[in-house]
């Protein structure tokens, strides 16, 4: 199968640029990426008590 061109969504383009090592997509969002990278490798923590309070009407 052949394709004449590849059109990527902005999200797909960002992922591809990140895989290639480009960091142009981080411009203007340095603070957000710093926050996201601070817990990137950590496992999620589920607080059962908080979930219980959210389910009670």
C-alpha positions as semicolon CSV with decimal commas, in nm:
position;residue;x (nm);y (nm);z (nm)
1;X;0,000;0,000;0,000
2;X;0,138;0,342;-0,089
3;X;0,043;0,684;0,033
4;X;0,117;1,014;-0,130
5;X;0,143;1,216;0,188
6;X;0,110;1,189;0,562
7;X;-0,108;1,434;0,750
8;X;-0,060;1,430;1,125
9;X;-0,277;1,583;1,392
10;X;-0,103;1,834;1,624
11;X;-0,089;1,566;1,895
12;X;0,067;1,310;1,658
13;X;0,315;1,572;1,535
14;X;0,421;1,653;1,893
15;X;0,471;1,284;1,975
16;X;0,676;1,232;1,661
17;X;0,893;1,538;1,736
18;X;0,944;1,415;2,093
19;X;1,056;1,073;1,964
20;X;1,303;1,244;1,729
21;X;1,447;1,446;2,017
22;X;1,315;1,785;1,905
23;X;1,195;2,012;2,181
24;X;1,039;2,296;1,979
25;X;0,694;2,189;2,097
26;X;0,784;2,289;2,454
27;X;0,827;2,657;2,369
28;X;0,590;2,869;2,573
29;X;0,491;2,575;2,793
30;X;0,810;2,523;2,994
31;X;0,629;2,545;3,329
32;X;0,372;2,280;3,234
33;X;0,636;2,039;3,102
34;X;0,844;2,087;3,418
35;X;0,539;1,991;3,628
36;X;0,459;1,689;3,408
37;X;0,819;1,566;3,409
38;X;0,834;1,587;3,789
39;X;0,604;1,282;3,823
40;X;0,650;1,121;3,481
41;X;0,816;0,802;3,609
42;X;0,608;0,763;3,926
43;X;0,325;0,516;3,970
44;X;-0,025;0,662;4,019
45;X;-0,153;0,671;4,376
46;X;-0,522;0,614;4,437
47;X;-0,668;0,761;4,753
48;X;-0,956;0,533;4,853
49;X;-1,097;0,780;5,107
50;X;-1,115;1,057;4,848
51;X;-1,284;0,827;4,599
52;X;-1,537;0,727;4,864
53;X;-1,632;1,092;4,928
54;X;-1,670;1,160;4,557
55;X;-1,919;0,874;4,517
56;X;-2,146;0,976;4,805
57;X;-2,423;1,210;4,677
